[in-house]
Amino acid sequence: MSKRSNPLKVFAFQGTSEKLLVCLRPAMSSVNHSCSNPSAFLLTGIPGLEAAHIWISIPFSLMYFMVLLGNGTVLIVIRLDKSLHEPMYYFLFMLAVIDLVFSTAVIPKMLSIFWLDSKEISFEACFTQMFFIHTFTAVESGVLLAMSFDRYMAICKPLRYAMVLTNPRIAQIGLLSLARGIGVMIPLTCLLARLPYCKGNRIPHSYCEHMAIVELACADPTASDLYSLVVATLLVGADSMFIAFSYSMILRSVLRLSSQEARLKAFSTCGSHISVLLLFYLGGLLSMYLQMFSLSLAPHTQVLVADLYLTLPPMLNPIIYGMKTKQIRKQVFHIFGLVLAPFLPPAGDDRLHEERW
């Protein structure tokens, strides 16, 4: 491994936020100097449910804890266990990093609104948060596509698997997914940052959501609206189409298995993967179209749908993709066994104690 590139280093984001701010600062600074623009926005949290914020914070706090615990565990296990330095686990590592960045960009500020009524967010911080949310949504879509291709090659083309999915190629896939996410979001962020915002500074949302910000603009936002709609539809459409093709080919290969037990196991695994994919893609499209077309739904319903979309997939991904993987599950139980061993009563037989985990 020492002479080969390590894909685990692809998603080391040291200094990334500073570099992104440098790229975006010219557009933002030109707006901030205008007297018609607020120096800060006010996030309302869940519109109409402000009195219940403290109760709403409980499930979101638990979900964020599960995000940190689940994805952090996946990162530690894959990083420490060299037997897991394989393509499938590299992609799981990338997905865990994305989920941590994705959720941390949103949930801490959301909880500060629920707990402390800390609603103010600076102009630049608001656009930075929006940039991270949409960028890493696109990056996660790319990694999910790569993971479906990995499973397709492993099951349908096993003899070519090692030749196609080499470490350098996995690193290239990770970098390409990151570059694609940044590339599609920089134009949108610049378009939005150059708009004058003179309709107030109150955002009826718990984070800086694209369409909620556009509502405050006092200039025509058609260009940014069309760009976001076209990019989201094409990006999600292309990725989901290729993912659907990969899993259809996988299911076709599974149906040819002679063992009924093997077929049931494969169907169980594929079914859980597909359910998470549907939650990610359909949930994202639902959230976007609800905000974009202002359907006759209560504002708090639209905001809750968007908030759940940002918290449920990062919480479920390490469970579905990580804990359902035998090798990761085995290592997790081993680590927890070592951590809990000093607090457990003696088992009498050390070998029996080890076999429990």
DAPETA-V712593 format. One record per helix or strand. SS is the DSSP state (H for helix, E for strand). FROM is the first residue (numbers start at 1). LEN is the number of residues. Records with the same first field share a line. If there is no record, write none. Layout:
SS->FROM-LEN  FROM-LEN
This chain:
H->7-3  16-17  50-31  82-3  87-18  107-10  123-34  158-7  167-27  210-5  222-34  260-34  299-25  326-18  350-6
E->40-4  120-3  197-1  202-2  217-1
